[in-house]
């Protein structure tokens, strides 16, 4: 596999791997294992759960509430 990353990111990866005495491959493998499963995509057909803010009751929003040009 080949990943396109910036030279800065590559340098950071190499530096962090060297700090821990690991190869870059081993360092990335450890990162993936430590973070657990990556979030799944919506490929399973379920929509992602989004946060909801309950800010009280508000009437319908009109154009004049947003724009100054509406009369």
Contact map, one row per residue, 1 for C-alpha under 8 A:
11100000000000000000000000000000000000000000000000000000000000000000000
11110000000000000000000000000000000000000000000000000000000000000000000
11111000000000000000000000000000000000000000000000000000000000000000000
01111100000000000000000000000000000000000000000000000000000000000000000
00111110110000000000000000000000000000000000000000000000000000000000000
00011111110000000000000000000000000000000000000000000000000000000000000
00001111111000000000000000000000000000000000000000000000000000000000000
00000111111100000000000000000000000000000000000000000000000000000000000
00001111111110000000000000000000000000000000000000000000000000000000000
00001111111111000000000000000000000000000000000000000000000000000000000
00000011111111100000000000000000000000000000000000000000000000000000000
00000001111111110000000000000000000000000000000000000000000000000000000
00000000111111111000000100000000000000000000000000000000000000000000000
00000000011111111100001100000000000000000000000000000000000000000000000
00000000001111111110000000000000000000000000000000000000000000000000000
00000000000111111111000000100000000000000000000000000000000000000000000
00000000000011111111111101100000000000000000000000000000000000000000000
00000000000001111111111000000000000000000000000000000000000000000000000
00000000000000111111110000000000000000000000000000000000000000000000000
00000000000000011111110000000000000000000000000000000000000000000000000
00000000000000001111111000000000000000000000000000000000000000000000000
00000000000000001111111111100000000000000000000000000000000000000000000
00000000000001001100111111100000000000000000000000000000000000000000000
00000000000011001000011111110000000000000000000000000000000000000000000
00000000000000000000011111111000000000000000000000000000000000000000000
00000000000000001000011111111100000000000000000000000000000000000000000
00000000000000011000011111111110000000000000000000000000000000000000000
00000000000000000000000111111111000000000000000000000000000000000000000
00000000000000000000000011111111100000000000000000000000000000000000000
00000000000000000000000001111111110000000000000000000000000000000000000
00000000000000000000000000111111111000000000000000000000000000000000000
00000000000000000000000000011111111110000000000000000000000000000000000
00000000000000000000000000001111111110000000000000000000000000000000000
00000000000000000000000000000111111100000000000000000000000000000000000
00000000000000000000000000000011111111000000000000000000000000000000000
00000000000000000000000000000001111111000000000000000000000000000000000
00000000000000000000000000000001101111100000000000000000000000000000000
00000000000000000000000000000000001111110000000000000000000000000000000
00000000000000000000000000000000000011111000000000000000000000000000000
00000000000000000000000000000000000001111110000000000000000000000000000
00000000000000000000000000000000000000111111000000000000000000000000000
00000000000000000000000000000000000000011111111100000000000000000000000
00000000000000000000000000000000000000011111110000000000000000000000000
00000000000000000000000000000000000000001111110000000000000000000000000
00000000000000000000000000000000000000000111111000000000000000000000000
00000000000000000000000000000000000000000111111100000000000000000000000
00000000000000000000000000000000000000000100111110000000000000000000000
00000000000000000000000000000000000000000100011111000000000000000000000
00000000000000000000000000000000000000000000001111100000000000000000000
00000000000000000000000000000000000000000000000111110000000000000000000
00000000000000000000000000000000000000000000000011111000000000000000000
00000000000000000000000000000000000000000000000001111100000000000000000
00000000000000000000000000000000000000000000000000111110000000000000000
00000000000000000000000000000000000000000000000000011111000000000000000
00000000000000000000000000000000000000000000000000001111100000000000000
00000000000000000000000000000000000000000000000000000111110000000000000
00000000000000000000000000000000000000000000000000000011111000000000000
00000000000000000000000000000000000000000000000000000001111100000000000
00000000000000000000000000000000000000000000000000000000111110000000000
00000000000000000000000000000000000000000000000000000000011111000000000
00000000000000000000000000000000000000000000000000000000001111101000000
00000000000000000000000000000000000000000000000000000000000111111100000
00000000000000000000000000000000000000000000000000000000000011111110010
00000000000000000000000000000000000000000000000000000000000001111111111
00000000000000000000000000000000000000000000000000000000000011111110000
00000000000000000000000000000000000000000000000000000000000001111111000
00000000000000000000000000000000000000000000000000000000000000111111110
00000000000000000000000000000000000000000000000000000000000000010111111
00000000000000000000000000000000000000000000000000000000000000010011111
00000000000000000000000000000000000000000000000000000000000000110011111
00000000000000000000000000000000000000000000000000000000000000010001111
